[in-house]
Amino acid sequence: MNPKRHVPTSLQGPSPDLYAKAASAYVTEMMNNPGKIIEQQVAFWGKSVKHYIESQHLLAQGKLAHPADETAPDRRFAHELWDTNPYFNFIKQQYLMNADAVRDAISAIDTMDDGEKRRLEYFGEQIVDMFSPTNFLATNPEALSLAAETEGESLVAGLENLIRDLEANDGDLVVTLADKEAFEVGRNLATSPGEVVYRNHLFELIQYTPSTEKVHEIPLVIFPPWINKFYILDLKPANSMIKWAVEQGYTVFVVSWVNPDATYRDTSMTNYVEDGYLTAIDQVKSICGVKKVNAVGYCIAGTTLSITMALMAQRGDKSINSATLFTTLTDFSDRGEVGVFLDDDFVDGIEAEVAEAGVLDRYYMSRTFSFLRSNDLIYGPAIKSYMLGKAPPAFDLLYWNGDGTNLPAKMSVEYLRGLCQGDNFATSGFDIADTTVRLSEVTVPICAIACETDHIAAWKSSYRGVQGMGSKDKTFILSESGHIAGIINPPSKKKYGHYTNPELGLTPDDWLADADKHEGSWWPRWDAWLAPRSGKQVKARTPGDKKHPVLGPAPGTYVAK
């Protein structure tokens, strides 16, 4: 069991100053424009009283019915009793009226800074979601019905699940999202055959076994984000991007990053670039006997790959033939939804925490990303587990989601201050390896894939980053769905489509308005882009060589830590 975690007050929510400013702005609005505020209040109370009177009128007539329900569909209220039972329908409608009233009140504030207002809107929505009647046993008809049907067994099972999660996290309530016994990395996850052919203090390099007789001459090296583990790209054969790429005739290498502990506190972005990216590229070139590689970077690894390419351009290093960026931010002028956690109140707290701990514990990243989709990743799972007494599902993606990694202290602060907050790479320049690099120095052919509903790397920001690169050969693809599902979207599923438009001089909105919509996965389109940039066909390569003996089978040892 881990030692009890103390979450600093600064990381438990936004600074109280945000709400103080909101209250002050609301009072100012009320003084300057009382008519607007009174109109909102009258409208809310009018709807509430009308709803109450209509409900009482039907009850007085002996009708077990509810007033007309014109609320929009909401997955939280999918159980039939929300629509058929007058009591629960009344609660649902009143809650949705209350939620709209909160949103209207925040929207009416015109005297706050735009950034502060966006944060207020986000955290206001968090409070609204938290108070949903579905989150409380007494007002959750599905939980009450199941308790009656099972004679209370569902509640007993839910209590057991609650105790299990509290004990597993030393008193901290973290709902288990997936059955931890259903999966094992190397057994039924990350099973693509391959070998570890290089290892240093930052990463293991995995080379995958070919499945074709011929392969493209230029190898493909994939840099996953070190915020999570690489096997999101190799969950199972049916949706493994690694397996698919091998089948297309590429020699595929993947970097498996170490999960750092406090001894890595001084590991910097420069270390990740020089001991990680540049070293991995050199090893791949040596193993394959080539002068160039094609590189892929996912999320923060795409950001750092872009920084690496700018540094290589300054050094005259032409080892990267082309680069593909998955859900990558290089322009942080608009940080999207995750930006609500990137103001000084949170970042100051993170800086103080990592200075003491040596790492940014995986807990903080996991909780941050979960709160971007709190109904799906916090409240919904908690209802199923604690109120309905259901066992966690055997869901590989959720298992991976809970298998996070720590981040080194120094690197975390450099990334948050210099990139997320300062936007230095796209503006004044980002300091790395005793020099300053800029986005415009990225000149290799680029294919960038962003995701339409990405909560972490907003697609419009990703698009603006590609616009700022100096490459003459640039392709931008917008996939449907979000940060993970939009990328891990194999052609066999025929699930999410994608958009293309060669005109990258347009604004993001105009680009999408003029884009062509394509059904199905973007993977074959990427293959069509990558293959002509991958050289001639050569005999398939077995993993390693004399200078790079096999150190062990994939998925390696770092992924298990």
ZILINLIN-V988715 format. One record per backbone hydrogen bond with DSSP energy under -0.5 kcal/mol. NH is the residue of the N-H (numbers start at 1). CO is the residue of the C=O. Records with the same first field share a line. If there is no record, write none. Layout:
NH: CO ; CO
//
This chain:
7: 5
8: 6
11: 8
12: 9
18: 15
19: 15
20: 16
21: 17
22: 18
23: 19
24: 20
25: 21
26: 22
27: 23
28: 24
29: 25
30: 26
31: 27
32: 28
33: 29
36: 33
37: 33
38: 34
39: 35
40: 36
41: 37
42: 38
43: 39
44: 40
45: 41
46: 42
47: 43
48: 44
49: 45
50: 46
51: 47
52: 48
53: 49
54: 50
55: 51
56: 52
57: 53
58: 54
59: 55
60: 56
61: 57
62: 59
63: 58
64: 62
65: 63
70: 68
77: 74
78: 75
82: 79
83: 80
84: 80
85: 81
86: 84
89: 85
90: 86
91: 87
92: 88
93: 89
94: 90
95: 91
96: 92
97: 93
98: 94
99: 95
100: 96
101: 97
102: 98
103: 99
104: 100
105: 101
106: 102
107: 103
108: 104
109: 106
110: 108
117: 113
118: 114
119: 115
120: 116
121: 117
122: 118
123: 119
124: 120
125: 121
126: 122
127: 123
128: 124
129: 125
130: 126
131: 127
132: 129
135: 132
136: 133
139: 136
140: 137
141: 139
144: 140
145: 141
146: 142
147: 143
148: 144
149: 145
150: 146
151: 148
152: 147
153: 150
156: 152
157: 153
158: 154
159: 155
160: 156
161: 157
162: 158
163: 159
164: 160
165: 161
166: 162
167: 163
168: 164
169: 165
170: 167
171: 166
172: 169
174: 172
179: 393
180: 178
182: 179
186: 189
187: 184
188: 184
189: 184
190: 234
195: 207
196: 552
197: 195 ; 205
198: 205
200: 203
204: 256
205: 198
206: 204 ; 254
207: 195
208: 252
209: 193
210: 541
215: 538
216: 249
217: 536
218: 534
219: 217
220: 251
221: 219 ; 294
222: 253
223: 296
224: 222 ; 255
228: 225
232: 229
233: 230
234: 231
235: 232
239: 236
240: 236 ; 237
241: 233 ; 239
242: 233
244: 240
245: 241
246: 242
247: 243
248: 244
249: 246
250: 245
252: 250
253: 220
254: 206
255: 222
256: 204 ; 254
257: 255
258: 202
260: 258 ; 406
264: 261
265: 262
267: 264
272: 268
273: 269
274: 270
275: 271
276: 271
277: 272
278: 273
279: 274
280: 276
281: 277
282: 278
283: 279
284: 280
285: 281
286: 282
287: 283
288: 284
289: 285
290: 285
293: 319
294: 219
295: 322
296: 221
297: 324
298: 223
299: 297 ; 326
301: 298
302: 299
303: 299
304: 300
305: 301
306: 302
307: 303
308: 304
309: 305
310: 306
311: 307
312: 308
313: 309
314: 310
315: 311
316: 312 ; 313
317: 312
318: 316
321: 293 ; 319
322: 293
323: 445
324: 295
325: 447
326: 297 ; 324
327: 325 ; 449
330: 328
332: 330
338: 455
339: 336
340: 337
341: 338
342: 339
346: 343
347: 343
348: 344
349: 345
350: 346
351: 347
352: 348
353: 349
354: 350
355: 351
356: 352
357: 353
358: 354
360: 407
361: 359
364: 361
365: 361
366: 362
367: 363
368: 364
369: 365
370: 366
371: 367
372: 368 ; 369
373: 370
374: 371
376: 373
377: 373
378: 374
379: 374
380: 375
382: 378
383: 379
384: 380
385: 381
386: 382
387: 382 ; 383
388: 383
390: 384
393: 177
395: 393
396: 394
399: 395
400: 396
401: 397
402: 398
403: 400
404: 402
405: 227
407: 360
409: 358
410: 265
411: 267
412: 408
413: 409
414: 410
415: 411
416: 412
417: 413
418: 414
419: 414 ; 415
420: 415
421: 416
422: 417
423: 419
424: 418
427: 423 ; 424
429: 424
430: 437
432: 435
435: 432
437: 430
439: 425
441: 438
442: 439
443: 441
445: 321
446: 473
447: 323
448: 475
449: 325
450: 448 ; 477
452: 479
453: 481
454: 451
458: 456
461: 458
462: 458
463: 459
464: 460
465: 461
466: 462
467: 463
468: 464
469: 465 ; 466
470: 439 ; 442
471: 442
472: 443
474: 472
475: 446
477: 448
478: 499
479: 450 ; 477
480: 497
486: 482
487: 484
488: 484
489: 487
493: 490
494: 490 ; 491
498: 518
499: 478
500: 516
501: 476
504: 502
506: 503
511: 507
512: 508
513: 509
514: 510
515: 511 ; 512
516: 500
518: 498
526: 522
527: 523
528: 524
529: 525
530: 526
531: 527
532: 528
533: 530
534: 531
538: 215
540: 213
545: 548
548: 545
551: 196
552: 196
554: 194
556: 553
560: 557
561: 558
//
